[in-house]
Amino acid sequence: MRIEDRHRQIVEQVRGAGRVLVTELAEHFDVTPETIRRDLTALDRSGALRKVHGGAIPAPALPETGVTQREQVNPSAKQAIARTALERLDLAPGTTLLVDAGTTAGALARLLPADRELTIITNSVLTAASLAAAGHSRVRILGGQLRGLTQAAVGPEALETLCTLRVDVAVLGANGVSAAHGLSTPDPDEATVKRAMVRSARQVVALVDSTKIGQEHLVSFASLDVIDLLVTDVELPPALTDQLVAAETEVLVA
C-alpha cells in the first residue's frame, strides 16, 4: 500500500472512531508500530489529526469563519452537493422549503427554479436577497437579531416564527458531523434556530462537504436519526456510515 493511501485511511479511521491506537493500526495495516508512529507524526504536523500517547485523536475543530470566507472554501464541491441534492428532491410546484444560513444550503437555494412557485423561508439575509434578485416571488425571511459572522437571523423572534411553521423540506448545513456528536455548530443561538428548523420540517436534508466530516463543534443541533437525506462529496468513515445506516438516513455522494 502506498504511504498516501495509508495516511488517508488512518485519518478516516480517526475521524470515524474518535481515537485510534498505534498497536491496532499496526496490526490493521500489517506494518511495524514504528512505521505507524512516523505516520502519525507526519499527519499531526500537517494538521490532519492530533497525535497523543499511544495513538491519535481527531484534529481540533476548525475555528468558525465569516460567510464571505466560507464561500471560498470548496466552492466546486458545494455546487456539486447542491446539484445532487436538488436532483434527488425533485421539488414539485408549491413545495415549501426552509433554508438555513450555511453556504452549501445557500448554493442549493441559488439553483432553485424561479418559475416553480416554491415558497422559500430562510434566516439568511444573503440567501433571501439572492433569491429575490433571481425573480423568486415567494421568499420569506425570518426576523430576529442578525449575527454578523454568518449574516443569519437568530434569537426569540426567529424561534417564535419557526414554532408556527410546518414545511415540506428543511435544508441545513453544519460546521461538523460525526457519529458521536451528530450535526454541530459553534454558536448556541444558531444551533437553537437549526434545531427549530428540524422540528418544523417533514423532511430534513443535511448538506456537508468533506471539511465537515469528523469535526465536532460546541453544540449538537441534530442527531443522525432525524436526518432523512445527507449529501456530501466524499466517502464517509465506516463508523459514521454504520450510524447512518442504523438511522435509515439516505446518503448521496456528489
N, C-alpha and C positions, 0 to 999 in steps of 0.2 A: 504494500500500500504506500502511496506517495505521502510524504510528510504533510502536504497541504490538505489532503483528504482526511488524514488522521486528526489534524488540528480542527478541521471543520466538524468532524464527528464528536470530538471532545467538547467543543463549545455547545453543540446541540444537546449532548448528554447533561452538561452542567445546567443549561437553561431548563431542561425538562425535569431533572431530578432535584435541582436546588443545591446539591452538594455531591461531589464525586470523590472517591478515594484513589490514591495512586495505585494501590495493590489491585483494586478492581479494574482500573483502566489497563494496567499492565497485562492482566490475565485476558481481558477482552480483546486487546489488540495483539496479543502474543509477542510482546516486547518486554524489555527489562524495566524495572522501576526507575532506573537512572534515565532511561530514554523518556519516560513519561514526565519525570521531574523537569527535564530540559524543555519538553513541550510546554508544560505549564508555566515555566519561567518566561518563555518566548510569548505565550499568549497573554500573560499578565502584563508584560511590557507593552504589548500592542493595545491593551485595554479591553480585550475580548472577554476576560474573566479575572477573578481575583484569586491568586494562589494563597493557600493557607496551609497550616501544618497538616501534613498527611494527605492533602488533596487540593480541591479548588471549589469555589462558590461563584455564583454569577457576579459580573461586574456591577458596581453601584449603579443605581438608576440614573439615567441621563437627566441633567437639570432641565427644567421647563424653560422654553424659549418663546419669544413672541411669534405671533401668527405670520408676520412677513418672513421671518427667518425660517419658520417651519415649512412654509410653502416652497422653499428652495431645496428641501431635503427629499430625495427620492421622488421627484415630480413625475417621472415616467411610470414608476411603479404605482403611484397613487392614481394616475389616469387609467392604468390597466385594471386596477382593482375596481375603480368606479364603473368602468365599462362592463366588466364581468358581472358585477352586482346588478347593474341596470338590466342587462340581458336576462339574468335569472329572474328578476322580479316581474318583468313584462307588465308594467303598470297599466291598468285599464283606465279609460276616461272616468273622472270623478273620484279617483283614489285620493285619500288624504294621507299626507306624509309629515312626520316630524323630522327635521334635520338639525343635528346639533352643530356646534361650532368647530368641530375638527376639520382639518384641512382636507382629508380624504373624503369626508362627508360633503364638504363644500365642492370638491371636484365632481362628485356624483350629481349634486344639485345643478351644477352648470351644464350637465349633459341632459337634463330633463327637457323633453319637448314642450315648447310653449303652447302648442295647439291641442294638447290632450286634456285640457280643463282639469288639471290637477290642483288640489288645494295643498299648499306647502306652508308649513308653520316652522319657524326657526328662531333660535335665540342668538343667531349670528347677524350682526349688523352688515358685515361684508357679504354674506350669502344673500341676505334679503335685498341688498342694493343690486347685486349682480343679477338676481332673478327678475327684479322689476325692470332693469335696463334691457333684459333679453326679451321682454314682452309678456312675461307671466302676469296674468291679471288676478290670480287668486293667491296672493302672498300675504301672510300674516307674520308679524314679528312680536315675539314675547317682550313684555316690558320688564323693567327691573333695573338694578344697578349694573352699569356697564363695567366689565372687567377689562382694563386696558390691555393687558398682555395678550388676551385672546379675542378681544372685541366681542365678548359673549355677555348676554344679559343673564344675571343671576339674582338670587335673593327672593324675598317673600312674594313680590308681585308676579314673578315668573312662575313660582310654585303654585300660587293661587290659581292662575290660569290653567296650568297643566293638570291640576286635580279635577278640573271640569271637563277635560277632553277625553275622547276615545277615537283614536286614529287607526288607520289600517296598518301603516308601517312606520317604525321609528328607525332612522339611520344614524348610527352612533360611531364616533371614533373613540380612541383610548390612547393614553400615553404608555400603557403597558398591558400585557396579557400573559398570564401564567396559570399553570394547573392549580397551584395552591391559593392564589390571590385573585383569580378571575380577571375582570377588566378593571383597571385602576387609573387614577389621575392624581396629581399632586395637590390640587386645590379642593378643600371641602365644599365650598359653595358650588363649584362646577359639578362635583360628584353628586350633590343633592339634586341638582337640576337633571342630570343624566339619569339618576335613579327614578325620578318622577316621569321622565320620558319613557323609560322601560315600562312602568306601571300603566301608562296611558295607551300603549300600543297593542294591537292584536298580533303583530309580527315584529320581531326585533332583529335588526341586521347590524352586525359589527364589521367595520372596515379597518383593518390593521396591517400596516406594511411591516417589512422584516425588521426594522429598527425597534419595533414594539414587542416582538416576541421574546418572552423570558424576562421582560422588565417588570418590576413591581414598584408601584408608587404608593404614596401615603394612604390613599383612600380607595378601597374597592367599592365600585358602584354597581356591579352586576356579576353574579356568579355565572359560570358557564352554562348551567342548565336553564337559564332564562333566555339564552341567545338561540334564535331559530336558524340563522344563517351567519356564518363567519367567512369573510372573503379576505384573502391575503395574497402575497406574491411569492411565498416561499413554503417549502415543505416543512411541516411543524415537527418539533421534537416528539419522540414517542410518548412521553408521559402526558404531554398536552393533548396529543392525538387520542390517547386512551380515554382521557377525561371527556373529551368532546364526543367520542363515540358513545360513552356511557350516558352522556346527557342528551343523546339523539340530536345533536347540533349538526346541521349540514355544513360542510366545509368545501369551499372552492378556492383553487389556486389560480390566480390570473396568469 
